[in-house]
Amino acid sequence: MAYLYLAVAIVAEVAATSALKASEEFTKLIPSLIVIAGYGLSFYLLTLVLRTIPVGITYALWAGLGIVLVTLVGAILYKQIPDLAALIGMGLIIAGVIVINIFSKTISH
């Protein structure tokens, strides 16, 4: 169940972060509400995840996957296309998440 909570926390954080630009410095109501609700839900779900998964692993997965997904949303919604260096860096982040999930002894599989 912890991984389901973590997945939803990541999606909520990505939605919140993506809505930051649309909020126009919190001057637009709906995007601003999405930011607040998204971060609130994400952090609440992270507290549930931390019952099972160590904080370092939780944060690595949440932040790493969030970075990649926010970049994808930025490319689609805002036409902010990452350059080659950014793509390589995100590839390394994905590789790190895979290594953690396959080889780490600090998480239960």
SEKOL-670876 format. One record per residue: residue in one letter; residue number from 0; x, y, z of N, C-alpha, C in turn. Coordinates in steps of 0.001 Angstrom, whole numbers, plus 500000, padded with zeros to 6 digits. Last residue first. Layout:
<pakes>
PAKE   residu   num     n.xx     n.yy     n.zz    ca.xx    ca.yy    ca.zz     c.xx     c.yy     c.zz
PAKE        A   NUM        X        Y        Z        X        Y        Z        X        Y        Z
...
</pakes>
This chain:
<pakes>
PAKE   residu   num     n.xx     n.yy     n.zz    ca.xx    ca.yy    ca.zz     c.xx     c.yy     c.zz
PAKE        H   108   510721   494639   499387   510267   494449   498005   509026   493588   497969
PAKE        S   107   511563   497190   501607   511002   495849   501437   510421   495738   500037
PAKE        I   106   514703   498846   501643   513281   498842   501379   512797   497411   501221
PAKE        T   105   517378   498469   502014   516678   499288   503012   515183   499392   502759
PAKE        K   104   518702   497227   500046   518246   496352   501125   517440   497141   502180
PAKE        S   103   518496   497925   496603   518584   498425   497973   518002   497422   498967
PAKE        F   102   518093   496940   493977   519231   496469   494770   519254   496906   496225
PAKE        I   101   515710   497951   492817   516140   496576   492561   517144   496085   493598
PAKE        N   100   515343   500573   493732   514259   499614   493822   514700   498176   493619
PAKE        I    99   517844   501783   493194   517292   501744   494558   516255   500647   494679
PAKE        V    98   517966   501472   490395   518965   500831   491265   518446   500714   492690
PAKE        I    97   515794   503113   489636   515786   501679   489331   516765   500936   490232
PAKE        V    96   516716   505596   490503   515472   505055   491055   515396   503553   490818
PAKE        G    95   518993   505825   488831   519122   505782   490294   517889   505207   490960
PAKE        A    94   517793   505983   486311   518686   504860   486625   518857   504718   488132
PAKE        I    93   516496   508437   486629   515700   507215   486434   516539   505983   486759
PAKE        I    92   518789   510058   486792   517824   510008   487900   516992   508735   487810
PAKE        L    91   519890   509629   484271   520642   509206   485458   519725   509123   486683
PAKE        G    90   517915   510851   482749   518191   509425   482562   518952   508858   483753
PAKE        M    89   518256   513453   483580   517037   512743   483973   517169   511242   483767
PAKE        G    88   520755   513939   482349   520604   514024   483801   519368   513284   484289
PAKE        I    87   520004   513707   479661   520989   512781   480233   520868   512765   481756
PAKE        L    86   518242   515880   479489   517758   514512   479236   518717   513465   479802
PAKE        A    85   519985   518006   479987   518864   517759   480899   518334   516338   480728
PAKE        A    84   521660   517771   477749   522229   517619   479097   521129   517323   480116
PAKE        L    83   519837   518293   475630   520471   516980   475769   521027   516758   477174
PAKE        D    82   517070   520249   476996   518175   520002   476080   518811   518642   476386
PAKE        P    81   513464   520148   477178   514792   520013   477789   515864   519750   476728
PAKE        I    80   511124   522543   476260   511776   521316   475831   513176   521239   476446
PAKE        Q    79   508400   523793   477097   509742   523943   477653   510501   522638   477413
PAKE        K    78   505681   524008   476519   506657   523949   475405   508082   524230   475873
PAKE        Y    77   503863   523725   478503   504499   525030   478392   505550   525096   477278
PAKE        L    76   502830   521081   478287   501953   522232   478533   502583   523576   478199
PAKE        I    75   505110   519428   477570   503809   519315   476906   502982   520592   477058
PAKE        A    74   507225   520238   479189   507427   520127   477738   506092   520119   477000
PAKE        G    73   506043   520064   481710   506526   521353   481205   506732   521342   479703
PAKE        V    72   505643   517305   481841   504488   518205   481834   504891   519573   481289
PAKE        L    71   508356   516491   481900   507459   516049   480821   506237   516958   480708
PAKE        T    70   509154   517720   484280   509804   518080   483021   508943   517674   481830
PAKE        V    69   507587   516335   486079   507370   517782   485916   508017   518255   484613
PAKE        L    68   508760   513770   485804   507376   514000   485388   507062   515481   485208
PAKE        V    67   511369   514208   486814   511167   513705   485454   509753   514016   484964
PAKE        I    66   510794   515099   489421   511589   515907   488497   511325   515495   487054
PAKE        G    65   509405   512878   490496   508742   514170   490342   509473   515066   489350
PAKE        L    64   511392   510980   490665   510309   510774   489697   509536   512067   489462
PAKE        G    63   512948   512323   492675   513490   511900   491380   512418   511727   490321
PAKE        A    62   511194   512730   494863   511849   513859   494189   512320   513475   492788
PAKE        W    61   510343   510082   495455   509391   511190   495281   510017   512325   494472
PAKE        L    60   512779   508651   495749   511781   508254   494753   510835   509411   494429
PAKE        A    59   514010   510106   497809   514703   509882   496532   513706   509529   495432
PAKE        Y    58   512122   509928   499859   512402   511218   499258   513097   511071   497912
PAKE        T    57   512207   507158   500414   510951   507818   500034   511239   509114   499299
PAKE        I    56   514866   506875   501187   514382   506175   499998   513103   506841   499488
PAKE        G    55   514854   508464   503509   515791   508724   502411   515346   508100   501105
PAKE        V    54   512860   507279   505159   512710   508643   504654   513639   508932   503468
PAKE        P    53   511807   503879   504463   512693   504863   505092   512630   506222   504388
PAKE        I    52   508409   502873   504455   509625   503051   503662   510494   504116   504335
PAKE        T    51   506343   502913   506432   506872   501669   505886   508234   501810   505228
PAKE        R    50   505632   505418   507184   505395   504337   508147   506119   503061   507733
PAKE        L    49   505934   507005   504983   507059   506927   505921   506840   505930   507050
PAKE        V    48   503451   506997   503782   504523   506195   503184   505646   505972   504190
PAKE        L    47   502157   508885   505349   501706   507493   505384   502778   506554   504831
PAKE        T    46   503517   511180   504637   503549   510754   506043   503101   509312   506184
PAKE        L    45   502828   511324   501931   504214   510995   502287   504320   510578   503752
PAKE        L    44   500199   512167   502145   500462   510800   501705   501899   510383   502015
PAKE        Y    43   500708   514827   502947   499955   513915   503816   500244   512462   503434
PAKE        F    42   502065   515818   500709   502766   515706   501991   502027   514799   502969
PAKE        S    41   499993   515619   498752   501274   514943   498585   501991   514754   499916
PAKE        L    40   497977   517271   499766   497744   515830   499587   499060   515073   499496
PAKE        G    39   499387   519753   499690   498808   519228   500928   498584   517727   500856
PAKE        Y    38   500002   520008   496967   501087   519859   497946   500558   519304   499269
PAKE        G    37   497327   520148   495973   498286   519139   495507   499418   518916   496490
PAKE        A    36   496201   522376   497257   495621   521038   497462   496616   519948   497075
PAKE        I    35   497916   524431   496272   497737   524196   497712   497218   522788   497987
PAKE        V    34   497644   524149   493456   498956   524132   494111   498803   523754   495582
PAKE        I    33   494887   524471   493134   495518   523197   492748   496881   523061   493408
PAKE        L    32   494622   527128   493924   493988   526074   494733   494570   524704   494408
PAKE        S    31   495981   528315   491788   496493   528479   493157   495905   527420   494085
PAKE        P    30   494324   527706   489600   495664   527118   489691   496262   527229   491098
PAKE        I    29   492028   529288   490567   491972   527830   490360   493365   527198   490374
PAKE        L    28   492997   532089   490841   492406   531292   491914   492516   529786   491688
PAKE        K    27   495925   533804   490234   494834   533067   489580   494298   532042   490569
PAKE        T    26   498013   534702   491708   496992   535698   491362   495797   535062   490652
PAKE        F    25   500290   533227   492359   499085   533101   493194   498056   534206   492940
PAKE        E    24   501953   533625   490151   502324   534160   491467   501124   534248   492400
PAKE        E    23   500344   532142   488228   500853   533496   488026   501059   534221   489357
PAKE        S    22   499483   529590   488095   498920   530410   489177   499327   531879   489051
PAKE        A    21   500983   528355   486151   499649   528825   485781   499028   529715   486856
PAKE        K    20   503202   527641   487708   503354   528606   486617   501998   529199   486244
PAKE        L    19   501978   525765   489475   502644   526976   489973   502774   528042   488888
PAKE        A    18   501098   523471   488287   500124   524560   488414   500766   525852   488928
PAKE        S    17   503283   521811   488591   502913   522244   487241   501939   523419   487275
PAKE        T    16   503146   521345   491320   504290   522054   490767   503975   522595   489373
PAKE        A    15   500701   519902   491445   500894   521157   492186   502028   521978   491586
PAKE        A    14   501246   517665   489842   500123   518554   489510   500311   519916   490179
PAKE        V    13   503385   516606   491306   503596   517023   489917   502482   517978   489475
PAKE        E    12   502087   515971   493697   503178   516955   493703   503435   517475   492295
PAKE        A    11   500308   514017   492789   499792   515248   493406   500852   516343   493412
PAKE        V    10   502132   512062   491911   501202   512681   490949   500659   514000   491507
PAKE        I     9   503331   511444   494379   504136   511972   493278   503241   512679   492261
PAKE        A     8   501152   510427   495798   501865   511609   496307   502694   512258   495203
PAKE        V     7   500600   508171   494270   499610   509253   494301   500254   510545   494817
PAKE        A     6   502957   506729   494864   502611   507069   493474   501618   508228   493430
PAKE        L     5   502709   506427   497645   503835   507175   497087   503537   507605   495654
PAKE        Y     4   500443   504825   497814   500436   506157   498411   501546   507028   497819
PAKE        L     3   501558   502580   496544   500392   503235   495962   500293   504666   496499
PAKE        Y     2   503549   501916   498352   503932   502342   497005   502766   502989   496264
PAKE        A     1   502051   501170   500593   502935   502337   500672   503313   502836   499285
PAKE        M     0   500819   498806   500000   500000   500000   500000   500868   501265   500000
</pakes>
